[in-house]
Amino acid sequence: MVIEKEIKNRLEKQMNLEHFEIKDFTGRHLNHKLNEGGFHLEAVIVSKEFEGKNLIDRHRLVYDSVGDLMKHEIHALSMKTLTPEEWEKK
């Protein structure tokens, strides 16, 4: 999936990823009246860069990394942002 590679590349410029996975749920929203295009994605992102950061700061780091993809290519991005220690406990 091209969007997955692009997101991963952008994240890797800002942080070292311990784990990254993304699921595309766009197909579930094709007939949704509010869907004006763009991907509906769910991501799991594990990085040491999240250590000591609250949820808002973690998400801000991801949104800053993804940048302008949120304007057109991505309609919705749900994410779990975990430290390696949190990931191990799952």
Secondary structure, DSSP 8 states (H G I E B T S, - for coil): -HHHHHHHHHHHHHS-EEEEEEEE-GGGGTT-TT--SSEEEEEEEEEGGGTT--HHHHHHHHHHHHGGGGTTTEEEEEEEEE-HHHHHH-
